[in-house]
Amino acid sequence: MINILEKFLKIKDIKNYGQLTFYLGTFFLASALPISIIFFLISIIIFFSNNKLHPAKDKYLQILFACITFIIFSNLNTIFLTRQSSLIRNNLIWLDLFNWIPLFLIFISAQKYLQYKFQRLIFTRVLIAGTIPVLVSCALQYWFKIYGPFEIFNGLIVWFQKELSSSEDGIAGLFSNSNYAGFWLSSVLPFVITEQLTNKNILRKLILFILLFLFTYFIILTASRNAFLGILITLAFIFRKNLKYNLSFFLATIISSSLFIYFNQKLLETNLTKSILEINLIKRLLFLDREWGYGNPFHRIDIYTNGLKLIRERPFWGYGPSSFQAISEMNEGSGDITHLHNFPLEIAFNYGIPLAIILTSLVSYLLIKSWTKINLNRNLDYYFTTNISWFTASFIVTFSHLLDVTYYDGKISILIWIFLAGLKCIIEEDVNKSKSFKNIY
């Protein structure tokens, strides 16, 4: 990676500083979000200071402007025309714009920094390096029972490191929730696998194998169903044509599971911690946990059903952001559920069906078109390998949002929109031109 950075990031003008700060933002994204945001903001400012946008010619810009329009009108409708404004503070409604407009700017600017395959390759390597603190935090939490939260800069940067004996799920490391940790690890996993398979340096290959083991191991410990599905999706896309690697990875997963049980018995001293992790893992695997509600009248299907009923009452503008819990409770639902656990439904509930259709169509289009482009050029190994792992990671983050909503964690939403920007770059990339970068690795 250092050689690539030296070849590409020869700081001759301000544009290359934009590329550098984009990578620095990526490196700090998982472990230090405020620092990451500063670097991303610099990269965005540099991009817009050196590039002119043409909304009349760019259908993606038109789609994003349409999304912003719907969100703003939905918020105005919530504040001035409906009774929901009394349930949600107005400042929270406007703060919700930060979940969208800055992310749209990242989507637009990131395309410049992911335009070519070798730029995306550097990004994936920086992302892997930036995820190592997540692995360290998981090890500290689970193996060494070092608990937080740890804060610096007056709480701007927080590593949660929750005490396992009080955790309802699996390990979460520096994240506030085990599902977030599982999401992050499973979305980076495809890049670790392709790096391990394609790297020819023996030492690096060994290091990457250790990382691959740790990623799989800690994904299991998060007890996140979506993260488990991420492993299966990775198998389906990356190894679909190679039975040997399929079996190898499957065996590695089984070994990791066995080691999970072994270390759980040997390293954890309290029966309470041990039982919580094991019981929750089994319950979540068998869909018997409290969320899915085996024996509970308000299980996941009930959430969807209740949400659909409410959406039908306000189909065009929705109820406003973060309003599901209050509205559901008013309509004799459960006040314990904060969102609909399905992102298209969540968007339809908050902002209306039109916006949900627009965003769902945009993501679906990017996935389908990039998949077609990648498979048309699958015989070009230098082109196919990185791009198929990029598609796999993008598919994982998209699929997981059909079963849960982790978008509102800033780290995750930034990563999602960068992945989508990369898909757009894959679609528009000139494959013949990318041959000139074939030997840059």
Salt bridges, closest charged atoms under 4 A:
GLU168 OE1 - ARG290 NH2 2.88
ASP169 OD1 - ARG284 NH1 3.41
GLU195 OE2 - ARG125 NE 2.86
GLU269 OE1 - LYS145 NZ 3.78
GLU278 OE1 - LYS274 NZ 3.63
ASP289 OD1 - ARG225 NH1 2.78
ASP289 OD2 - ARG284 NH1 3.63
GLU291 OE1 - ARG225 NH2 3.89
GLU291 OE1 - ARG300 NH2 2.68
ASP302 OD2 - HIS299 NE2 3.59
ASP404 OD1 - HIS339 NE2 3.93
ASP404 OD1 - HIS341 ND1 3.28
GLU428 OE2 - LYS424 NZ 3.06
GLU429 OE1 - ARG120 NH2 2.55
